[in-house]
Amino acid sequence: MNKIYIFLFLLFITACSPAFHKEVWIENAQNERIYVNIDGLENASYHKLAFIQHGLASNMSHPAVQKAKQAFLDNHLVVITFDSRYSLGKSDNRVQNVRCSTFKNDLETVIHWAKKQSFYHQPYALSGHSLGGATAIAYSAEHPKEVNLLVPITPVTGGMSWEKTCMQNMTDFCIYWKQRGNYEYTDHQKHQTVTIPYEVIKSCINYNAYLLAPKIEAKTLLIGAQNDIVVNASDIENVSEKFEKGSVKIIKSSGHNFETKQNQTDLYNAINAFLR
C-alpha cells in the first residue's frame, strides 16, 4: 500500500512541476515556420533572458550553441535557441537560398515572438556562432537599449573580410566556389548533402562589424579560435577594440567549430567567466 501512495505522490509532483524545457513552432510574416526551444524556464524569476543563433548550414545542436546555452543556464538565464530557416535544422526552406538577411529576419521574428511571452525580460543577452554571431552584432547595433550582454562566437566580421579570409586560407576552394556560384556540402551526421550559394557572402557585403561596434552599448565578449580558417582570430581581436565595453578571448588550438571536447570546455569556461 505504501508503494502505491509513493507512486501517486511522485505522479502528482511530476504533473504539477513546471515545464523547464519547451519546444514550439512559430511563423514569420510569410507563414514560414521556425522551430524554437526554450530552456531554463525554472530561471524565469531571475528575470534574465538570452537568445542564441547558430551559423551557416548548421542548427541549434551545434557545439558552440550548446556550450553557450549551458553557460547561460548555469548563470540563471532562460535561454532561447532556434533553427534558422535555410539551414540544416527543422525550420522551413532550403540552404541554397540562404542570405545574411534571412538570418537577421529569423532573429527578429524570434525576439518579436518572445516579447509576447510571460518569461520575456529586457534587456537581454544575445549570442551567436559564425553568421549567427554577425546577426547578433547587427541586431545589437540597431537595438542598443534592448541588449545588455553580447557574446559573438567566431563571428563573421564583414562581408568583405569573409571573402578575403576565404581566399587567403582556402584559395582553391573559394575560387571554385565563387566561379561556380555554389558548392555541395555534406553533413555526415545527418547524411544530407545541400547546396551552399556564394551569394550568401555577397549578401553580407554591406555588413561591417567595425562600423557597427561603436553603436553597441552591451557589455561584449568576442570569442575567436586560434586555428580558425573561416574567421581569422586577428580579425576578432581587431574588431574587439571598437567596442566601448568589449573584451576578447581566443580559444587556443581550436578551429571555427570547436571540434574537440577541450575546445568546447574552453568555450564554456570563457562564457561562464564572462557572465559571472
N, C-alpha and C positions, 0 to 999 in steps of 0.2 A: 504493500500500500504506500509506504514512504517513497518508493521509487516512482510511483505514479504521480505523487504530489510534486516531487522534484522535477519530473519531466514537464508537468503542466506549468510549473513556475518558470522554468527555463524557456518554455514556449511563449509564455506571456511576456517575459522580459525581451525576448527577441522581437516579438511583434510590436512592442512599444518603443523599441530603440530607434533613434533617428537614423535615416539612411546617410551614411558617411560618404558614399560614392553614388553618383547618378550619371546615367547616360541619356542624352536627349538628342533629337534631331530638330534642327531649326531650319528656316528657309530665308533666303535673301529676297530682294525685291523682284527677282526674276523667277521666283519659285524653285530655285535650285537648293538642294539640301546640303547641310553641313552637319557633320557628326561631332558632337561635343561631349566631353567628360568633365564632371565636376567632382573634385576630391577635397577631403578635409572639411566637410560641412560641420563636423564637430568643433571646428575652429571659428565658426561664424560669430561667436560672442566677442572675439578679439577685434572684430571689425577691420580685418586685413584681407586683401584680395590680390591675386596675381593671375595674369594671363601669359601663356607660353605658346609660341608658334614655331612649328618645325620648318625645315628648309626645303629646297627644291627636290622634287622626286623622292619624297620621304613621307613620314606620317608621325603621329604623336608617340609611337613606340620607340622612336629614335633614342639612343642612349643619352644624348645631350639633353633632350627634352625630359626624359625620365629622371635624370640626376638633378636637374634644375627643379623639377617638381618635388622631389624628395626633400631637397634643401628648404624650399618654401614651406612644405608641410611641417617639417621639423621645427620651423620657426612660427608656427601657429597661423598660417595663412590658409584661406580657402583658395584652391588652385583650379583654374580652367585651362584645359588643353583641348585641342580640336584638330581634326583632319582638314586641312585646306582643300578647296576644290582643285582640280587639275593636278592632283598628286597621286601618291600610291596608297592613300588611305581609303576610308569608306565613303567620303563625300563625292558629290557629283562631278562629272566632266572628265575629259581625258588630258593627260600630261602634255600632249603636243600643242595644246592651246594655252599653256601657262604663260603669264606675263607678270611683271612687277605689280601692275595694277590689280590683278586678281588676288594676289597675296594681301595687298593692302585692303582691298574691299572685304575680304573674309575677316580680317581682324576687326574692321569697323562693324561688320554685321554681328560678330560675336559679342563685342562690347555693347553694342546697342541692345541686343537681347538681354545681356546680363543686367543692364540698368533697370530692367523691369522685375528683377528677381529679389527675393527677400534678403539674400545674402550679400547683395551689392553694397560696396563701400568705396568711397572716393576720398582722397587719392588712392591709387592702386599701383601695383608693381607690374612692369612689362618685361618679358624676356623673349628671346627667340634665337634660333640657331641658323646661321648662314643667311639665306634670303629672308627667313623669318626674323633674324636679328636686324636686318636692314629695315624691315617693315616696322619693327618696334622703335627704331631710331626715328624714322619718318613720322610715325604717329605721335611720339613724344614731343617732337618739334612743333607739330600742329596743335597739340593739346597740352601745353606745358603745365597747366594747373591741375590736370587730371592725374598725372603720373608723378609719383614721388620716389620710386625706385626703378632703375633701368639696368637690365643685365643682358646686353647683346653678347652672344656666344659665337666666336669666329664669324662676325657679321660681314657681309659684303659692304665695303665702304663707299662704293660708287660704281656706276655702270662702266665708266672708262677704266677705272683701276681694276675691275673684274676682268675685262678683256685683256688688259696689259699683263696682269698676273698669269692669266691662262696662257697667253702667248709666250711668256718668259719660262714658265715651268712645265708646260705641256705643249711645246711648239707644234709638233707634227699633228697631234690630236686636234688642237684648236684650229690650225689651218684647214684641216679636213672638215671639221665641224662647221666652220664659217663658210667654206666654199660650197659644201653640200647643203647647208641650211638646217641640218638636224643630225642626230646620231641615235643609234639604238642602244638603250641602256637596259641591262638585265638585273632585276632584283632577284638574287638567288634564293633568298628566304621565302619570297612569295612565288617563286617560279614564274615570274612575269617579266616580259620584255615590253618596254614602252619607248616612244619616240620623244626625244627632248629637243626642242627647237632652239636654234641660235638666236632667234628673235627675242627670247627671254632676256638675253644680255642687252640687246639693242633697246628693249623696252625700259631698261634701267638707266639709260644714258643721262637722263636729267636728275637722277638721284645722286646726291653727293653728301656723305656724312660730315665732311669737313665744313660745309656751309650750314648744315642743319644743327650741328653740335652747340653753337653759341645760343641757340633759341631754347635749349633744353634746360629746365630747372631741376630735374630729378637728380638725386644722388645716383651716380652711374659707375658700374663696374664693367669694363670691356674685357672680354676674355679671348685671348688668342692661343694658338697652338704652335709650338716651336717648329714642327716639321710640316706645317700646312702648305700645300702647293696650290690651294684654291684661293685663300686669302692670306697674303704674307703677314707674318707676325709683326714685321716692321710697320706695315700699314696700320695695324691695330694700335701699336704704340704711338704712332704719329697722330692719329685722329684723337686719341685719348687726351692729348694736350689741348684740344679745342673745347673740351667740356669744362664748364665752370666748376662742377663738382665731380669731376671724373677721376677714376683710378684705373689701373690696368693690371692684369695678371696673365702671364704667358705660361701655359701648361707645358712643361718640359717633356720631350720625347713623345709628343702626341701629334697625330695628323688631324686633319679637318674634322673627322667624325669620331674622335676619341675611341679608337678601336679596342684598346686593351682595358682590362679591369683597373689597372693602375691609373691610366688616363682618366677613367670615369670617376675613380675615387678622388683624384686630384681636382677634378672639375667640381665635384660635390663639395669638397673641403673649401675651395675658393669661394663658392657662392655662400656656403654656410657661414664662413668667417665674415663675409661682407654683410650679411643680414644680421648677424649678432652685434 
